[in-house]
Amino acid sequence: MAYRLNGNKILNTMAVKKINESRILELIYWNQGLTQQDIKNELGLSAPTVIQALQQFRELGLIGDGGELVSSGGRKPKTLQFYYDARVAAGVEIRRSHIEAVVIDLKGNVLWSETQEKKFEHVDAYWEWLNQYLKENVVIPYGKEMLLGVGIAFPGEVSPDGTSISRSTVLGIQNMPLANIKQHFDYPVYIEYGANAAGFGAVWSRRGEYDIKDAVYLIVTNNGVAGTVIQDNHIFKGSRGRAAAFGHMTLNPNGRQCFCGAKGCWSAYCGLHNLSDGTDGSLERFFEELDAGKEEARKQWEEYLTYFAQALVNIRLSFDLNIIIGGKLAGYLDSRLEELYRKIFSHPTMADEGKFMELDTIEESAQAVGAALIYVEKLLSGEF
């Protein structure tokens, strides 16, 4: 039997079954304490469909019974409980001189994390080392049967067809086939652009509490600004996989040289080195001097914030989404957010705007956690 979806896409019975199972599992994941009747009512599904799916999730160890509810008569309805410790996922952020690795449970709680010095080289020996490192620190301690997979956050854009790293300016790589990487691992591996992974994780972590599903995420690093757009909890990549390359929007056509080769990019003006170069690379010292009222620091901050505000206006007018700012800058912006808003609201088209920014101050391993969470999303969407 086949079903027509949205008037044009035809799905067979098995596909409809998978979709319904995913809807049920996701509903329980985000809403502890539901009953079987709650699920039927919320999703409009038949009792046999719900019962069959729940039995499957019980056999997988993903759900179990919670408490009993008060009943006015007859059997007391039992609530359902999602077991967030039923599986784990790992994430690795690849950097030029080190990696950051994490293991998370299905809720996104970090169970283990470590930073390991290791210079990146695109050679077989590097990927074989990473495979062995993860075996020793993740697969053996947690068990291969518990591991959903390893998400790798890479500092480079993934091609639209998902088969290669299109380019990594930071690592000097172009058109690197992902198959050449994956062949070295003994467990499932998924590779995502680091900024996409961090943005996915930031929106995911806010979904339960704030019901946020759409946002622009920006990560500010020493070299520049990277970003991603999250729509309905999915990474929007565009037609060429280069959506949200905000760091290379032109703010001044005849301005500073950017590492990409162009002039006047946002990254050229708002990479954190623009603030820390005068304090021996210490961002903390720069803000100490700024707070102390030093004139040179104040002039640098004024220019930095002006360009930062200009870019945020461009993004807000283009996407009309809330903006989450992450990376090292986020922690220092907390007490300076009103100053940034004043610059934004001084723009004529932004004068009647409400506040639309959030700060992601969880700096440690944000990309690695986001990459691991992609495997949790895969579980909920029925890819296992």
N, C-alpha and C positions, 0 to 999 in steps of 0.2 A: 504494500500500500504506500502511496506517496501523498505528501501534503504540500500545498502551495503556501509560501510565506511571502507576505507583503506583495502579493499579486504577481510575482515574477519568479521567485526562486522555489524550486521544487525539492522537497526533502523527503527521503524515504523514512520508513518507520524507525529504523535503527538510529538515524540522525536525530529524529524528534526525541527518541528515548534518551540519547546522550545530552541533548539540550535540557530536557526536564530534570535529569539527574544533576546536572551542573547548577541549575536554578535552585534545587532543593538543598544541595550541599552548601552553596554560597549563602543562602538564607540562614541556615543553622550556624554557619561560621560567624556571621556578623550579629546574630541574635540568639544568645544563650537563653535557655529556658522556654523554648517553644514546645508546644504539643503537636502531635500528629494532625489534630484538627486545625490548629493554627496554620500549619503548612498548606493544607488543602484549601483553606479559606484565602490565604494570602496569594497563592499562586494559581488558584482555580483549577487544580488538578484532581483527578479521580483518586479514590481511596486505594485501589490496587496499584496505581502508578507510584504513589507515595510510599506504600508499604514495601513494595519491591525495592525501591531505591534505598530506603532506610535499612533494609536487611543487608543490602550490598555494602553500605558504609559501615555497618556493624562488623561484618566479616573482615573488612579491611582495617578495623580497629580505629576508625576515624571518629565514631560517635558512640555514645552509650546513654543509659538512662540517668536522668538527674533526679530531682525530687518528685514528690507527688503533690498535686494541687487539691485544694479543698473541693469536695463534690457535694452537690445538693441531693444526690442519690445515685446509686449504682456504683460502678467501678471508678476509682479516683484516677483522673488522667495523669499520665507521667510526662514529665518534661524531658527534653533531649539536651544532651551535653556534647559539645564538640571537644575532642581531645587534642589540644594544641601541641601536646608532646608526643603525638603518634608518629611523626616523622620529623626530620631535620633537613635543612638546605644549607649549602655553603656558598659563600661569595668571596671573590678575590678581586681586589683592585690592582691593576698593573700600573706601576710608576716607573720612571726612568731608572731609579737607583734602588727601589725596594718594592715589596708588595705589602698589602694589608689584607688579611684573611679573617673571615668570621664564620661561625656556625650559628644559625638561628633556629628557633622552633617555629611552628606554623603560625604563631601569633606575631612573629617578628622580633621576639626577645632574643638578645644576643647571649648565647650560651658560652661562647669561647671566641677570643679574638687575639690576633698577634700581628705585629709588624716585623717583617723579616727583610734584612738587607740583601738585595740581589740585583745586580745591574742587568737591565733588560738587553737581551740580544735575540734577534729573530733567527735562532739556530735550533736544531733538534735538541741539543743538550739542555737548552733553557727550559723547553716545554717538558722534557723528560724529568728534569729536576723538579718542576712544579708538580707534575703528576706524583712523584715519589713523596714530596713534601706534604701534599694533601692526603695521600694514603696514610702516612704516619700520624698526621694530626687530626684527620677527620674520619676517613673511612674505617680505620682500625678501631679508634676509640668509640665511635658511634654506631658502627655496623653498616655494611654496604646495603643491607635490606632496609635500613632506616633512612638512607640518604636519597632524597629526590633527585639531586643533581648539584652541579657546581655552576654558578653564574659568574662569568668573568667580565668585569667592567674594564674596558680597554679605552685608552685615550685616543680614539680614532673613530671615524664614522663608518658604520656598517653599510654595505651596499643595499639597495632596495630589495634585491632578491635574496638577501641574507647569506650570500656565499663568500663574501670577502670583506676585508677592511679596505674601504675606498682610499682613505688617506689618514695618516697620523702625522701632523706637522711636528708635534713634540718629539716623536720617535723617528721621524724621517722615513716613514713607510708609505708605500702606495700599492694598491691592488694586491693585498696579501690574502691568499685563499684561506678561508677558515678551516677547510678540510685538512690543510697541512698542520693546523694546530690540534684539531680534535683527534687526529689519529694517534696522538701520544697519550691519550687518557683512557683509563680503564673503567670509566663511569660516565653518565650523561654530562655534557658540558654545553652551556649556552653562552654566547658572546654578545655583549651589548656595549654600545658607546657609553662611556662613563657618566656623562652628564644626563643621558636618558635614564640610566639606572638610578642615579641619585634622585632625579625628579620623580620617577615612578615610586621610589621608596618614601619620599616626603609626602606625596599625595596619599599613598596607601595608609601611612601611619595616622593621617588626619581623617581618614574616611569614617572610621567607627565613631569617633567623638564628634566630628563636625559635619559629617556627611558630605565631604568635599570629593568631587569626582573629576573636576576640571580645573586646571591651573597652568600658569607659566612658571617654570622653575629656572632659577638662575644660580649658577655656582661661580663664585669669584675666586680666582686663583692668583698666584704670583705672576703668571704669564698673561692672563687676560680673563675674559668672561665666556662661559659656555652656558648652554641652556637646553631646555626641552619643553615641549607642549604636551600636556596630559589631557586627553579628552575621554570622558567616561571610563576613567581608570586604565586607559590604554595609551601607549606612546604614539604620538602622531609624528610620522617620519617624512611625510610629503612624497612627491613622485620620485625623487632621486636620493632619498635618505638624508637630506641636508636641512630639513626643517629645523627652525630654532637656532640657526647659527648666528645668534644675536651679536656675538662678540665681533663679528666682521661687518656689521652695519656701519655705513660711513657717517660719521658725525662732522668731519671737516675734510673735504676733498683734497685740500692741500696741506693736510696736517702731518702729524707724526707718522714715521714709518712703522708699520705693523709687521710682526714676524711672518705673516702670510704673504708679504710682498707688496700689499697695497698701502695706501696712505690714509690716515685719519680714521681708522677703525676704532670702535668702542674699546676693544682690548688694548689698543695702543695707549689709550688715555686712562683706563681703569683697571689694568692689571695691578695687583697690589704692590709690585715693585716700584710703581710711581710714588708710593707713599714711603716705602721702607728703604729705598736706595740711599737716602740721606742719613739713615740711622743704622748703617752697617747691616742692612737686611732684616732688622728687627721691627716688625709691625707693632709690637707691644711698646717699644720705645717711642715710635712715632706718635702713638696716641697719648702716651705720657707727656710728651712735649706739647702736643696739641692742648691737652687739658691744663698744662702749666702756662698756657697763653703765649708760647713762643711764636713770633711773627712769621718766620719761615714755614713752620708747620701749618699755621693758619692759612697762609697763601696757598700752599699745596692742597690742603683740604678743600678750600673754596673752589679751586679749579676742578679737583677730582669730583666733588659733589655736583658741580654744575653739569659736567658731561654725563655723570651717572643719572641725574634727573632727566636730562634730555633724552637719553636712551629709554628710560622707563616710560616717559610720555609716549614715545614712538610705539613701544610694545603695547601699552594700555590702549592706545587709540586703534591699533591694528587688530588686537585679539579680544579686547573687552573682557578679559579674565583677571582673576586675582593673581598676584605675583608673589611667589615664595622665593626669598633670597637666602642662599646657603653659602657654605665655604667659610673661610676664616673671617671674612668681613662681617658676617652676620652677628657675631658676638659683640663686635664693637659698634654696630649700628643701633643696638637696642636703645641706648640713651640718646641717640642722635637722629632717631626716626622722624621726629617732628621737624627738625631742620631740613631733612630731605623732602618731606611733604610740602614745606613752604616753597621750596624751589619748584616742585612739580605743579603745585596749585597756582603758581605765578604765570604759568602758561595759559593763554586766553581760553583754549578749548578745554582746560582742566579745572577751571575755576569753581564749577559746581559739582565736582567729583567728591564722593565719599572716600573713606580710606579703603585701600585694596591690597595692602602689602602685609606679608607675614615673614617672620624670620625663622629659618631652620638652623638653630644654634647647636644641633647635634652634629658636630664637625667630624668626630672620629668615625672613620670607616663608612661614611654615608653611601659611597658608591658601591662598596662591597655588600652592605646590607641590602641596598636596592636591587643589586644583581641576584642575591639569594631570594628575595621576595618574588622575583619573576617566576621562580619555580613553585612558590606557594600559589601564585595566580594560575599557573599551568595546572596544578592539582585541582583547584576549584573549578576550572573551566573544562575539566574532563579529559585532559591530555594524558592521564595515566590510567 
